[in-house]
């Protein structure tokens, strides 16, 4: 069984605070530096990522990140 993961572009990142937002087809999704660290990847503005969307404290959050290899860049 194949699991579909949304793809979104990192459009805002604040290295000082360690969080940013990924744009998907609905809205901005919060992403924390720990999600990048767990995936052993660094955040880059404009890059596309696959992620799992969860609800955390009433806010959409991106977890289980990976680089999106086939996204239009």
ZAVEXMI-328827 format. One record per residue: residue in three letters; x, y, z of N, C-alpha, C in turn. Coordinates in steps of 0.2 Angstrom, whole numbers, padded with zeros to 4 digits, always signed. Example, Ala and Ser with C-alpha at 12.3 -4.5 7.8 and 13.67 -1.06 7.14 Angstrom:
2
ala+0066-0028+0039+0062-0022+0039+0066-0016+0039ser+0064-0011+0035+0068-0005+0036+0064+0000+0039
// end
This chain:
73
unk+0004-0006+0000+0000+0000+0000+0004+0006+0000unk+0003+0011-0004+0007+0017-0005+0003+0023-0001unk+0007+0026+0003+0005+0032+0007+0006+0038+0003unk+0001+0042+0002+0002+0049-0001+0004+0054+0004unk+0009+0057+0003+0011+0063+0007+0011+0069+0003unk+0008+0074+0006+0007+0081+0003+0014+0084+0001unk+0015+0088-0004+0021+0091-0006+0020+0099-0005unk+0024+0102-0002+0024+0109-0001+0031+0113-0001unk+0031+0119-0003+0037+0123-0003+0038+0127+0003unk+0044+0127+0006+0046+0131+0012+0046+0138+0009unk+0041+0142+0012+0041+0149+0010+0043+0154+0015unk+0044+0152+0021+0046+0156+0027+0050+0152+0031unk+0056+0155+0033+0060+0151+0038+0064+0156+0043unk+0064+0155+0049+0067+0159+0054+0072+0155+0057unk+0079+0155+0056+0084+0151+0059+0085+0153+0066unk+0084+0159+0068+0085+0161+0075+0080+0158+0079unk+0073+0157+0077+0068+0154+0081+0067+0147+0080unk+0070+0144+0074+0069+0137+0072+0063+0135+0070unk+0059+0139+0066+0053+0137+0063+0051+0141+0057unk+0046+0138+0053+0044+0142+0047+0038+0139+0045unk+0036+0140+0038+0030+0138+0036+0031+0135+0029unk+0027+0129+0027+0027+0126+0021+0020+0128+0018unk+0021+0130+0011+0014+0131+0008+0012+0125+0004unk+0006+0123+0006+0003+0118+0002-0003+0120-0002unk-0007+0116-0004-0013+0118-0008-0019+0121-0004unk-0018+0121+0003-0023+0124+0007-0021+0130+0010unk-0016+0130+0014-0013+0135+0018-0006+0134+0020unk-0004+0139+0024+0003+0138+0027+0003+0133+0033unk+0008+0128+0033+0009+0123+0038+0015+0124+0042unk+0014+0125+0048+0020+0126+0053+0025+0120+0052unk+0031+0122+0052+0036+0116+0053+0042+0119+0057unk+0044+0114+0062+0049+0116+0067+0056+0113+0065unk+0061+0116+0067+0068+0113+0065+0069+0106+0067unk+0065+0104+0072+0066+0097+0074+0064+0092+0069unk+0059+0094+0065+0056+0090+0059+0062+0089+0054unk+0065+0094+0053+0071+0094+0048+0077+0090+0051unk+0078+0091+0057+0084+0087+0060+0082+0080+0061unk+0076+0078+0062+0075+0071+0062+0075+0067+0055unk+0074+0071+0050+0075+0069+0043+0082+0070+0041unk+0086+0073+0045+0093+0074+0043+0094+0078+0036unk+0090+0083+0036+0090+0088+0030+0090+0095+0033unk+0092+0100+0029+0092+0107+0031+0087+0110+0028unk+0084+0115+0031+0078+0119+0028+0081+0124+0023unk+0078+0124+0017+0080+0129+0012+0074+0132+0009unk+0074+0139+0009+0068+0143+0006+0067+0141-0001unk+0061+0140-0003+0060+0138-0010+0060+0131-0012unk+0063+0127-0008+0063+0120-0009+0057+0116-0007unk+0055+0111-0011+0049+0107-0010+0051+0101-0005unk+0046+0100-0001+0047+0094+0004+0040+0090+0004unk+0041+0083+0005+0035+0079+0006+0035+0079+0014unk+0029+0078+0016+0028+0079+0024+0021+0075+0026unk+0021+0074+0032+0014+0072+0035+0011+0078+0038unk+0005+0079+0037+0001+0085+0040-0002+0082+0046unk-0001+0085+0052-0004+0083+0058-0007+0090+0061unk-0012+0089+0066-0015+0094+0070-0011+0094+0077unk-0008+0100+0078-0005+0100+0085-0007+0107+0088unk-0010+0106+0094-0013+0112+0097-0017+0117+0093unk-0021+0114+0089-0025+0118+0084-0022+0121+0078unk-0016+0119+0077-0012+0121+0072-0009+0116+0067unk-0010+0117+0061-0007+0112+0056+0000+0112+0056unk+0003+0106+0057+0011+0105+0057+0013+0100+0053unk+0019+0101+0050+0022+0096+0045+0027+0092+0049unk+0027+0086+0049+0032+0081+0052+0034+0076+0047unk+0038+0072+0048+0041+0066+0044+0043+0069+0037unk+0047+0074+0037+0049+0077+0031+0054+0073+0027unk+0053+0074+0020+0058+0071+0015+0059+0076+0010unk+0064+0076+0006+0065+0080+0000+0060+0078-0005unk+0056+0082-0009+0052+0081-0014+0056+0081-0021unk+0057+0075-0023+0062+0074-0029+0058+0076-0036unk+0052+0075-0036+0048+0077-0043+0044+0083-0043unk+0045+0087-0038+0041+0093-0038+0043+0099-0042unk+0039+0103-0045+0041+0108-0050+0045+0113-0046unk+0051+0114-0047+0055+0119-0044+0056+0125-0048
// end
